[in-house]
Amino acid sequence: MDKLNLLPVEENMSHIERHIDPNSMTPGSKALEDFNQADEILRQCQEDYQQRIEKEGNPGRVVYAVQTDKPIGTDAVMPLSSLTDEAKGRIFSMPRDIGTDGERNISVVLIDEKDMPKTNISHVVYGPYGPTGNAGIYTMMFGDEAMPFPNKERQSPEMLKQCQEYWDNHVFLVTRKEVEATVKNLRESGRGVEAAKLDVVLKKHDLEKRKLTYKSPYNGSYHSQLSQNAVKLNVNLSKSSMMQQGREGDTRSY
């Protein structure tokens, strides 16, 4: 039985930090300022996946889920049904991961930081790194276990369809600071026309606030859920201790 080689979490920290750093300007869910248990969660997941490798050789894709007794992160990816009717008319597109191989346009709507919904749920995903024989963490996210972005080169037609449907029906809630950071990045990349279009959106948002017509785009109807197929972990925030529970993870490899 060929065993996967589990790489240290540090090998993928550049991606994970965008979620566990409360000050990250990458659109998406991220940790709250007072959440400091990420290292312990990642340690527990790393140990569990190593144990699975020893037993199975290649455990495939495994999702770990954490639910705590208080909010730990922002819930920044929401289904369209969670938006007010007015907000659905204010969705716009902007680039994410500018200048990288993963750059793509995402659907977003502006929200004030004070209105950003919060969640007590986090998911961590582990699995093989393609045919390399190596494996490790894919991502750590707060809120739902979101589907991957569509990728024709890496996904089967069926998975591609599922991912496309998911993102056709979900939107990022973004703050003014995140849009400003994107505008700055676009200008520094010589993409002034795109930056100017986002500036118009920001000015309109500011005008709404000055006129006191701004209302939160989130209608409060949706709250993230634990992934049904996840290996569930209990976290005691006061003691930073963890005890594993639950079922075997989803082992689809994509």
Backbone as CSV, one residue per row, in Angstrom:
resi,resn,N_x,N_y,N_z,CA_x,CA_y,CA_z,C_x,C_y,C_z
1,MET,0.845,-1.197,0.000,0.000,0.000,0.000,0.882,1.248,0.000
2,ASP,0.761,2.067,-1.030,1.533,3.300,-1.114,0.927,4.355,-0.193
3,LYS,1.749,4.894,0.675,1.280,5.899,1.617,1.595,7.297,1.110
4,LEU,0.656,8.189,1.310,0.891,9.584,0.984,1.942,10.168,1.927
5,ASN,2.642,11.158,1.448,3.590,11.898,2.270,2.910,13.185,2.732
6,LEU,2.656,13.289,4.026,1.947,14.453,4.556,2.916,15.610,4.783
7,LEU,2.696,16.705,4.063,3.540,17.883,4.193,3.107,18.733,5.386
8,PRO,4.016,19.475,5.981,3.666,20.345,7.111,2.647,21.410,6.693
9,VAL,1.858,21.855,7.646,0.867,22.904,7.389,1.539,24.151,6.824
10,GLU,2.766,24.413,7.263,3.485,25.616,6.840,3.665,25.694,5.325
11,GLU,3.599,24.542,4.645,3.770,24.520,3.197,2.671,25.298,2.477
12,ASN,1.514,25.449,3.128,0.383,26.118,2.479,-0.119,27.300,3.298
13,MET,0.715,27.852,4.166,0.272,28.907,5.065,-0.099,30.192,4.339
14,SER,0.499,30.443,3.183,0.183,31.684,2.466,-1.292,31.747,2.105
15,HIS,-1.892,30.580,1.837,-3.318,30.543,1.519,-4.156,30.582,2.797
16,ILE,-3.728,29.867,3.807,-4.511,29.768,5.044,-4.562,31.095,5.780
17,GLU,-3.468,31.847,5.733,-3.397,33.090,6.493,-4.438,34.109,6.051
18,ARG,-4.875,34.047,4.804,-5.901,34.981,4.343,-7.211,34.779,5.097
19,HIS,-7.386,33.578,5.678,-8.604,33.287,6.432,-8.424,33.473,7.937
20,ILE,-7.246,33.122,8.459,-7.077,33.200,9.911,-6.564,34.561,10.369
21,ASP,-6.182,35.422,9.421,-5.757,36.782,9.758,-6.964,37.714,9.690
22,PRO,-7.400,38.242,10.842,-8.570,39.134,10.850,-8.392,40.373,9.983
23,ASN,-7.134,40.757,9.729,-6.858,41.964,8.960,-6.604,41.699,7.479
24,SER,-6.822,40.470,7.039,-6.647,40.134,5.631,-7.610,40.949,4.773
25,MET,-7.133,41.416,3.628,-7.959,42.179,2.713,-8.463,41.325,1.539
26,THR,-8.250,40.015,1.601,-8.793,39.116,0.588,-10.263,38.881,0.869
27,PRO,-11.159,39.154,-0.089,-12.590,38.914,0.149,-12.844,37.470,0.557
28,GLY,-13.689,37.288,1.550,-14.016,35.958,2.035,-14.069,35.932,3.547
29,SER,-14.443,34.796,4.089,-14.554,34.664,5.535,-13.177,34.735,6.174
30,LYS,-13.146,35.229,7.411,-11.880,35.296,8.144,-12.152,35.300,9.637
31,ALA,-11.114,35.008,10.405,-11.249,34.891,11.850,-11.584,36.232,12.486
32,LEU,-12.269,36.168,13.633,-12.502,37.364,14.426,-11.241,37.700,15.224
33,GLU,-11.156,38.940,15.684,-9.960,39.420,16.376,-9.604,38.569,17.590
34,ASP,-10.603,38.086,18.328,-10.328,37.375,19.578,-10.211,35.863,19.410
35,PHE,-10.184,35.385,18.165,-10.055,33.950,17.934,-8.578,33.597,17.774
36,ASN,-8.058,32.762,18.685,-6.634,32.415,18.638,-6.401,30.907,18.742
37,GLN,-7.410,30.129,18.358,-7.280,28.677,18.443,-6.943,28.011,17.106
38,ALA,-6.625,28.809,16.083,-6.374,28.225,14.760,-5.232,27.223,14.793
39,ASP,-4.136,27.541,15.500,-2.992,26.636,15.547,-3.377,25.286,16.134
40,GLU,-4.200,25.302,17.175,-4.605,24.050,17.810,-5.511,23.235,16.893
41,ILE,-6.413,23.905,16.203,-7.292,23.211,15.261,-6.472,22.567,14.150
42,LEU,-5.534,23.313,13.599,-4.701,22.795,12.516,-3.830,21.640,13.003
43,ARG,-3.330,21.725,14.215,-2.516,20.642,14.769,-3.328,19.355,14.877
44,GLN,-4.559,19.484,15.367,-5.407,18.307,15.545,-5.757,17.681,14.189
45,CYS,-6.051,18.505,13.215,-6.376,17.984,11.880,-5.172,17.287,11.257
46,GLN,-3.992,17.882,11.433,-2.770,17.302,10.893,-2.524,15.914,11.493
47,GLU,-2.700,15.792,12.801,-2.483,14.513,13.466,-3.501,13.470,13.001
48,ASP,-4.750,13.887,12.861,-5.783,12.950,12.442,-5.539,12.452,11.020
49,TYR,-5.155,13.366,10.124,-4.940,12.942,8.735,-3.726,12.021,8.642
50,GLN,-2.691,12.272,9.453,-1.530,11.377,9.470,-1.929,9.976,9.915
51,GLN,-2.801,9.898,10.912,-3.285,8.599,11.379,-4.056,7.881,10.279
52,ARG,-4.813,8.603,9.501,-5.562,8.002,8.396,-4.611,7.480,7.308
53,ILE,-3.539,8.220,7.070,-2.539,7.765,6.103,-1.932,6.441,6.559
54,GLU,-1.624,6.349,7.855,-1.027,5.120,8.375,-1.966,3.935,8.206
55,LYS,-3.261,4.177,8.312,-4.243,3.089,8.207,-4.638,2.785,6.763
56,GLU,-4.774,3.841,5.943,-5.366,3.678,4.615,-4.398,3.911,3.460
57,GLY,-3.272,4.521,3.725,-2.346,4.854,2.656,-2.705,6.164,1.984
58,ASN,-3.895,6.183,1.378,-4.405,7.397,0.732,-5.848,7.611,1.168
59,PRO,-6.074,8.421,2.199,-7.438,8.641,2.701,-8.300,9.493,1.772
60,GLY,-7.685,10.113,0.760,-8.435,11.014,-0.113,-8.730,12.332,0.573
61,ARG,-9.800,12.932,0.147,-10.186,14.251,0.669,-10.973,14.082,1.968
62,VAL,-10.559,14.775,3.008,-11.224,14.701,4.310,-11.549,16.115,4.786
63,VAL,-12.785,16.309,5.205,-13.234,17.607,5.722,-13.391,17.508,7.237
64,TYR,-12.810,18.457,7.936,-12.955,18.549,9.388,-13.851,19.745,9.699
65,ALA,-14.699,19.596,10.711,-15.631,20.669,11.070,-15.542,20.989,12.547
66,VAL,-15.596,22.270,12.848,-15.557,22.763,14.220,-16.775,23.646,14.457
67,GLN,-17.476,23.403,15.559,-18.579,24.278,15.967,-18.372,24.645,17.419
68,THR,-18.307,25.926,17.698,-18.028,26.402,19.043,-19.267,27.045,19.656
69,ASP,-19.122,27.462,20.912,-20.270,28.045,21.616,-20.349,29.556,21.456
70,LYS,-19.439,30.123,20.629,-19.517,31.560,20.360,-18.926,31.826,18.979
71,PRO,-19.243,32.957,18.371,-18.719,33.265,17.028,-17.196,33.288,17.004
72,ILE,-16.628,32.759,15.920,-15.173,32.744,15.770,-14.719,33.376,14.455
73,GLY,-15.651,33.584,13.515,-15.262,34.148,12.231,-16.415,34.848,11.542
74,THR,-16.098,35.533,10.454,-17.141,36.187,9.664,-17.788,35.173,8.727
75,ASP,-19.030,35.415,8.399,-19.787,34.541,7.494,-19.964,35.302,6.186
76,ALA,-18.900,35.387,5.411,-18.849,36.337,4.302,-19.231,35.761,2.947
77,VAL,-19.524,34.477,2.871,-20.014,33.887,1.621,-21.441,33.421,1.872
78,MET,-22.381,34.015,1.155,-23.790,33.777,1.434,-24.572,33.418,0.167
79,PRO,-25.629,32.608,0.305,-26.502,32.359,-0.848,-27.265,33.619,-1.212
80,LEU,-27.654,33.733,-2.461,-28.395,34.917,-2.909,-29.675,35.106,-2.103
81,SER,-30.252,34.011,-1.621,-31.499,34.099,-0.859,-31.320,34.849,0.457
82,SER,-30.070,35.022,0.908,-29.817,35.719,2.175,-29.752,37.228,2.006
83,LEU,-29.854,37.707,0.755,-29.794,39.142,0.495,-31.191,39.748,0.444
84,THR,-31.273,41.020,0.810,-32.534,41.732,0.639,-32.785,41.920,-0.859
85,ASP,-34.027,42.165,-1.221,-34.344,42.363,-2.642,-33.577,43.552,-3.206
86,GLU,-33.440,44.593,-2.410,-32.704,45.782,-2.858,-31.241,45.444,-3.113
87,ALA,-30.641,44.635,-2.217,-29.225,44.301,-2.343,-28.946,43.455,-3.580
88,LYS,-29.902,42.640,-3.978,-29.699,41.800,-5.167,-29.475,42.655,-6.413
89,GLY,-29.998,43.881,-6.380,-29.795,44.787,-7.505,-28.496,45.560,-7.416
90,ARG,-27.733,45.357,-6.334,-26.476,46.084,-6.144,-25.257,45.168,-6.189
91,ILE,-25.453,43.937,-6.663,-24.326,43.013,-6.799,-23.425,43.484,-7.936
92,PHE,-22.140,43.446,-7.711,-21.192,43.808,-8.767,-20.052,42.792,-8.791
93,SER,-19.215,42.903,-9.774,-18.110,41.962,-9.959,-16.774,42.655,-9.718
94,MET,-15.852,41.937,-9.087,-14.503,42.471,-8.935,-13.512,41.307,-8.889
95,PRO,-12.247,41.558,-9.250,-11.258,40.481,-9.291,-10.759,40.117,-7.893
96,ARG,-10.400,38.871,-7.738,-9.813,38.353,-6.501,-8.499,37.663,-6.848
97,ASP,-7.524,37.746,-5.962,-6.206,37.140,-6.186,-5.539,37.725,-7.433
98,ILE,-5.548,39.032,-7.521,-5.021,39.733,-8.694,-3.553,39.379,-8.954
99,GLY,-3.275,39.088,-10.213,-1.906,38.827,-10.625,-1.403,37.427,-10.339
100,THR,-2.286,36.538,-9.883,-1.884,35.161,-9.609,-2.579,34.223,-10.590
101,ASP,-2.160,32.961,-10.572,-2.798,31.962,-11.430,-4.257,31.735,-11.034
102,GLY,-4.589,32.059,-9.797,-5.953,31.846,-9.313,-6.845,33.066,-9.461
103,GLU,-6.388,34.107,-10.165,-7.224,35.299,-10.305,-8.535,34.960,-11.004
104,ARG,-9.613,35.518,-10.472,-10.936,35.334,-11.082,-11.845,36.455,-10.615
105,ASN,-12.893,36.712,-11.377,-13.897,37.684,-10.963,-14.901,37.005,-10.045
106,ILE,-15.275,37.695,-8.982,-16.248,37.161,-8.037,-17.425,38.128,-7.927
107,SER,-18.584,37.600,-7.592,-19.778,38.414,-7.377,-19.801,38.867,-5.929
108,VAL,-19.953,40.179,-5.721,-19.870,40.733,-4.371,-20.970,41.771,-4.153
109,VAL,-21.199,42.055,-2.874,-22.070,43.168,-2.508,-21.459,43.828,-1.277
110,LEU,-21.471,45.152,-1.230,-20.862,45.890,-0.130,-21.693,45.793,1.147
111,ILE,-20.973,45.650,2.269,-21.629,45.605,3.569,-20.755,46.341,4.568
112,ASP,-21.345,47.075,5.476,-20.574,47.725,6.527,-20.039,46.650,7.479
113,GLU,-18.851,46.890,8.028,-18.238,45.907,8.917,-19.157,45.556,10.083
114,LYS,-19.868,46.523,10.608,-20.747,46.268,11.752,-21.902,45.335,11.398
115,ASP,-22.215,45.211,10.125,-23.332,44.375,9.691,-22.888,42.996,9.203
116,MET,-21.580,42.765,9.147,-21.088,41.487,8.644,-21.565,40.349,9.557
117,PRO,-22.269,39.359,9.018,-22.709,38.240,9.852,-21.522,37.433,10.367
118,LYS,-21.705,36.838,11.528,-20.649,36.053,12.155,-21.109,34.599,12.316
119,THR,-20.140,33.714,12.450,-20.446,32.293,12.538,-19.607,31.623,13.624
120,ASN,-20.136,30.553,14.172,-19.389,29.749,15.144,-18.892,28.454,14.506
121,ILE,-18.840,28.429,13.174,-18.473,27.218,12.433,-17.217,27.459,11.598
122,SER,-16.357,26.456,11.572,-15.170,26.483,10.724,-14.978,25.110,10.094
123,HIS,-14.435,25.088,8.873,-14.107,23.834,8.184,-12.649,23.852,7.746
124,VAL,-12.007,22.717,7.864,-10.621,22.534,7.403,-10.623,21.354,6.439
125,VAL,-9.987,21.516,5.289,-10.008,20.471,4.258,-8.593,19.973,3.994
126,TYR,-8.443,18.649,4.033,-7.172,17.985,3.739,-7.338,17.048,2.557
127,GLY,-6.217,16.732,1.900,-6.275,15.766,0.821,-4.984,15.674,0.047
128,PRO,-4.947,14.795,-0.970,-3.748,14.621,-1.791,-3.502,15.838,-2.681
129,TYR,-2.230,16.102,-2.966,-1.867,17.152,-3.911,-1.669,16.517,-5.294
130,GLY,-2.803,16.201,-5.918,-2.763,15.599,-7.240,-2.012,14.276,-7.228
131,PRO,-1.277,13.958,-8.306,-0.557,12.683,-8.405,0.866,12.743,-7.844
132,THR,1.178,13.761,-7.051,2.557,13.959,-6.584,2.970,12.961,-5.509
133,GLY,2.006,12.327,-4.855,2.324,11.465,-3.727,2.344,12.219,-2.414
134,ASN,2.245,13.541,-2.491,2.185,14.374,-1.299,0.737,14.723,-0.958
135,ALA,0.531,15.094,0.281,-0.795,15.509,0.728,-0.636,16.578,1.788
136,GLY,-1.729,17.236,2.116,-1.685,18.254,3.152,-2.974,19.040,3.199
137,ILE,-2.911,20.168,3.844,-4.094,20.999,4.000,-4.411,21.726,2.695
138,TYR,-5.688,21.766,2.356,-6.146,22.561,1.215,-6.484,23.971,1.679
139,THR,-7.310,24.049,2.715,-7.768,25.360,3.164,-8.388,25.258,4.550
140,MET,-8.504,26.390,5.199,-9.292,26.543,6.421,-10.241,27.694,6.172
141,MET,-11.525,27.485,6.415,-12.521,28.519,6.138,-13.514,28.621,7.283
142,PHE,-14.132,29.767,7.411,-15.181,29.971,8.403,-16.526,29.972,7.693
143,GLY,-17.525,29.412,8.353,-18.836,29.282,7.724,-18.962,27.955,7.004
144,ASP,-19.798,27.922,5.978,-20.042,26.697,5.217,-18.772,26.158,4.571
145,GLU,-18.807,24.865,4.266,-17.761,24.274,3.432,-18.083,24.638,1.982
146,ALA,-17.600,25.776,1.561,-17.922,26.271,0.226,-17.340,25.359,-0.848
147,MET,-18.000,25.307,-1.982,-17.502,24.535,-3.118,-16.274,25.228,-3.709
148,PRO,-15.368,24.469,-4.331,-14.240,25.099,-5.024,-14.746,25.949,-6.184
149,PHE,-13.927,26.898,-6.615,-14.275,27.652,-7.811,-14.223,26.714,-9.024
150,PRO,-15.045,26.960,-10.032,-15.021,26.119,-11.236,-13.642,26.121,-11.889
151,ASN,-13.198,24.941,-12.316,-11.897,24.810,-12.962,-11.970,23.683,-13.989
152,LYS,-12.053,24.043,-15.259,-12.227,23.056,-16.325,-11.069,22.072,-16.411
153,GLU,-9.860,22.521,-16.050,-8.682,21.681,-16.195,-8.558,20.649,-15.074
154,ARG,-9.131,20.929,-13.917,-8.917,20.057,-12.758,-10.161,19.301,-12.315
155,GLN,-11.322,19.656,-12.834,-12.556,19.050,-12.350,-13.243,18.220,-13.428
156,SER,-13.903,17.167,-12.988,-14.701,16.368,-13.904,-15.893,17.205,-14.361
157,PRO,-16.514,16.855,-15.493,-17.694,17.620,-15.952,-18.779,17.728,-14.887
158,GLU,-18.997,16.645,-14.137,-20.037,16.668,-13.095,-19.668,17.625,-11.975
159,MET,-18.403,17.554,-11.506,-17.973,18.450,-10.437,-17.946,19.896,-10.919
160,LEU,-17.519,20.106,-12.143,-17.494,21.451,-12.714,-18.896,22.063,-12.694
161,LYS,-19.887,21.257,-13.056,-21.265,21.736,-13.070,-21.731,22.099,-11.669
162,GLN,-21.410,21.255,-10.681,-21.812,21.521,-9.299,-21.172,22.802,-8.773
163,CYS,-19.892,22.971,-9.078,-19.193,24.170,-8.612,-19.751,25.428,-9.262
164,GLN,-20.041,25.342,-10.555,-20.593,26.489,-11.270,-21.956,26.864,-10.713
165,GLU,-22.804,25.879,-10.442,-24.130,26.148,-9.888,-24.023,26.784,-8.505
166,TYR,-23.061,26.300,-7.720,-22.884,26.855,-6.375,-22.533,28.341,-6.443
167,TRP,-21.540,28.675,-7.266,-21.091,30.061,-7.303,-22.020,30.965,-8.097
168,ASP,-22.866,30.390,-8.930,-23.905,31.182,-9.590,-24.964,31.631,-8.593
169,ASN,-25.022,30.949,-7.453,-26.062,31.225,-6.469,-25.507,31.705,-5.126
170,HIS,-24.237,32.102,-5.118,-23.631,32.626,-3.899,-22.896,33.931,-4.201
171,VAL,-22.712,34.715,-3.156,-22.095,36.024,-3.304,-21.187,36.288,-2.107
172,PHE,-20.130,37.061,-2.339,-19.250,37.494,-1.254,-19.793,38.795,-0.662
173,LEU,-19.854,38.873,0.661,-20.107,40.132,1.347,-18.752,40.787,1.576
174,VAL,-18.538,41.972,1.033,-17.225,42.617,1.123,-17.341,43.967,1.814
175,THR,-16.294,44.325,2.523,-16.257,45.615,3.206,-15.615,46.670,2.303
176,ARG,-15.792,47.913,2.695,-15.192,49.012,1.929,-13.669,48.864,1.867
177,LYS,-13.066,48.457,2.989,-11.616,48.301,3.033,-11.143,47.260,2.022
178,GLU,-11.894,46.176,1.873,-11.501,45.128,0.930,-11.586,45.620,-0.512
179,VAL,-12.613,46.401,-0.806,-12.740,46.951,-2.161,-11.640,47.979,-2.400
180,GLU,-11.353,48.816,-1.398,-10.270,49.795,-1.525,-8.936,49.104,-1.796
181,ALA,-8.687,47.991,-1.108,-7.441,47.258,-1.312,-7.369,46.704,-2.731
182,THR,-8.518,46.267,-3.252,-8.564,45.764,-4.625,-8.306,46.893,-5.619
183,VAL,-8.890,48.055,-5.372,-8.665,49.225,-6.227,-7.178,49.575,-6.262
184,LYS,-6.559,49.597,-5.110,-5.128,49.919,-5.025,-4.295,48.901,-5.805
185,ASN,-4.635,47.627,-5.631,-3.898,46.556,-6.311,-4.047,46.665,-7.828
186,LEU,-5.256,46.993,-8.271,-5.488,47.146,-9.712,-4.662,48.306,-10.274
187,ARG,-4.641,49.417,-9.571,-3.873,50.579,-10.045,-2.384,50.250,-10.107
188,GLU,-1.893,49.557,-9.088,-0.481,49.194,-9.069,-0.145,48.200,-10.187
189,SER,-1.167,47.486,-10.668,-0.969,46.517,-11.746,-1.215,47.123,-13.119
190,GLY,-1.451,48.440,-13.158,-1.674,49.118,-14.426,-3.055,48.904,-15.004
191,ARG,-4.026,48.589,-14.150,-5.389,48.315,-14.616,-6.326,49.407,-14.106
192,GLY,-6.032,50.628,-14.531,-6.746,51.797,-14.035,-8.219,51.841,-14.381
193,VAL,-8.605,51.313,-15.542,-10.012,51.339,-15.948,-10.861,50.511,-14.985
194,GLU,-10.368,49.319,-14.640,-11.093,48.468,-13.696,-11.161,49.123,-12.323
195,ALA,-10.063,49.767,-11.921,-10.033,50.449,-10.628,-11.056,51.579,-10.582
196,ALA,-11.173,52.313,-11.679,-12.108,53.440,-11.735,-13.552,52.966,-11.587
197,LYS,-13.877,51.814,-12.173,-15.234,51.279,-12.071,-15.582,50.934,-10.627
198,LEU,-14.621,50.385,-9.903,-14.863,50.062,-8.498,-14.951,51.320,-7.656
199,ASP,-14.215,52.352,-8.034,-14.308,53.636,-7.330,-15.721,54.209,-7.405
200,VAL,-16.364,54.040,-8.547,-17.740,54.518,-8.706,-18.659,53.816,-7.716
201,VAL,-18.461,52.525,-7.546,-19.283,51.757,-6.595,-19.066,52.263,-5.175
202,LEU,-17.818,52.532,-4.818,-17.510,53.025,-3.479,-18.132,54.398,-3.226
203,LYS,-18.082,55.263,-4.222,-18.673,56.598,-4.067,-20.177,56.517,-3.889
204,LYS,-20.806,55.596,-4.615,-22.251,55.423,-4.470,-22.596,54.923,-3.071
205,HIS,-21.774,54.014,-2.560,-21.975,53.492,-1.204,-21.832,54.615,-0.176
206,ASP,-20.813,55.457,-0.344,-20.606,56.572,0.578,-21.772,57.554,0.531
207,LEU,-22.304,57.765,-0.669,-23.445,58.666,-0.824,-24.662,58.123,-0.083
208,GLU,-24.870,56.818,-0.165,-25.986,56.189,0.540,-25.843,56.381,2.049
209,LYS,-24.636,56.285,2.543,-24.418,56.447,3.978,-24.649,57.893,4.406
210,ARG,-24.196,58.844,3.583,-24.399,60.261,3.920,-25.883,60.620,3.921
211,LYS,-26.618,60.016,3.045,-28.057,60.282,2.956,-28.863,59.399,3.904
212,LEU,-28.148,58.551,4.648,-28.770,57.632,5.604,-29.725,56.652,4.919
213,THR,-29.423,56.313,3.677,-30.274,55.351,2.954,-29.630,53.957,2.912
214,TYR,-28.400,53.850,3.461,-27.753,52.541,3.469,-28.486,51.590,4.394
215,LYS,-28.701,50.369,3.923,-29.263,49.295,4.741,-28.426,48.042,4.506
216,SER,-28.298,47.245,5.534,-27.511,46.021,5.394,-28.088,45.151,4.281
217,PRO,-27.232,44.597,3.419,-27.720,43.722,2.357,-28.127,42.340,2.871
218,TYR,-27.724,42.004,4.087,-27.980,40.674,4.666,-29.327,40.681,5.379
219,ASN,-30.206,39.766,4.985,-31.553,39.754,5.572,-31.675,38.857,6.804
220,GLY,-30.592,38.201,7.188,-30.591,37.392,8.408,-31.241,36.035,8.286
221,SER,-31.591,35.632,7.087,-32.343,34.388,6.914,-31.471,33.138,6.854
222,TYR,-30.167,33.318,6.689,-29.312,32.147,6.507,-28.151,32.157,7.492
223,HIS,-27.838,30.971,8.031,-26.684,30.798,8.906,-25.957,29.528,8.490
224,SER,-24.657,29.573,8.449,-23.871,28.443,7.976,-24.114,27.188,8.799
225,GLN,-23.880,26.037,8.156,-24.123,24.742,8.776,-22.867,23.876,8.696
226,LEU,-22.763,22.923,9.611,-21.684,21.951,9.546,-21.867,21.070,8.322
227,SER,-20.778,20.770,7.630,-20.840,19.855,6.507,-21.271,18.476,7.002
228,GLN,-22.227,17.875,6.321,-22.801,16.606,6.779,-21.783,15.474,6.817
229,ASN,-20.799,15.498,5.931,-19.843,14.401,5.843,-18.535,14.673,6.572
230,ALA,-18.511,15.706,7.381,-17.252,16.104,8.015,-16.925,15.275,9.247
231,VAL,-15.641,15.205,9.545,-15.156,14.687,10.822,-15.298,15.836,11.811
232,LYS,-16.130,15.670,12.807,-16.453,16.779,13.703,-15.490,16.848,14.889
233,LEU,-15.087,18.068,15.205,-14.177,18.328,16.307,-14.855,19.241,17.308
234,ASN,-14.708,18.937,18.591,-15.235,19.814,19.633,-14.108,20.710,20.141
235,VAL,-14.367,21.990,20.235,-13.353,22.937,20.687,-13.837,23.651,21.931
236,ASN,-13.061,23.583,22.981,-13.333,24.340,24.198,-12.484,25.601,24.143
237,LEU,-13.097,26.727,23.810,-12.330,27.955,23.619,-11.636,28.419,24.885
238,SER,-12.208,28.117,26.030,-11.608,28.588,27.273,-10.343,27.822,27.620
239,LYS,-10.264,26.553,27.172,-9.099,25.729,27.492,-8.246,25.416,26.270
240,SER,-8.742,25.803,25.081,-8.045,25.516,23.828,-7.774,24.027,23.672
241,SER,-8.679,23.194,24.186,-8.504,21.757,24.066,-9.486,21.221,23.056
242,MET,-9.162,20.084,22.474,-10.000,19.524,21.429,-10.181,18.038,21.644
243,MET,-11.348,17.549,21.295,-11.632,16.134,21.374,-12.330,15.725,20.093
244,GLN,-11.803,14.738,19.414,-12.377,14.338,18.131,-13.658,13.542,18.338
245,GLN,-14.627,13.799,17.457,-15.850,13.039,17.397,-16.124,12.699,15.953
246,GLY,-17.267,12.085,15.716,-17.848,12.092,14.381,-17.460,10.976,13.467
247,ARG,-17.809,11.199,12.216,-17.755,10.178,11.193,-16.549,10.354,10.304
248,GLU,-16.355,9.402,9.424,-15.307,9.485,8.427,-15.598,10.643,7.489
249,GLY,-14.546,11.286,6.981,-14.727,12.445,6.098,-15.087,12.043,4.686
250,ASP,-15.548,13.024,3.956,-15.817,12.876,2.528,-14.482,12.642,1.811
251,THR,-14.364,11.547,1.054,-13.069,11.201,0.467,-13.050,11.422,-1.045
252,ARG,-13.906,12.298,-1.531,-13.807,12.632,-2.956,-12.540,13.420,-3.201
253,SER,-11.786,13.056,-4.194,-10.543,13.780,-4.494,-10.727,14.612,-5.746
254,TYR,-10.809,15.949,-5.557,-10.901,16.842,-6.688,-10.252,18.165,-6.324
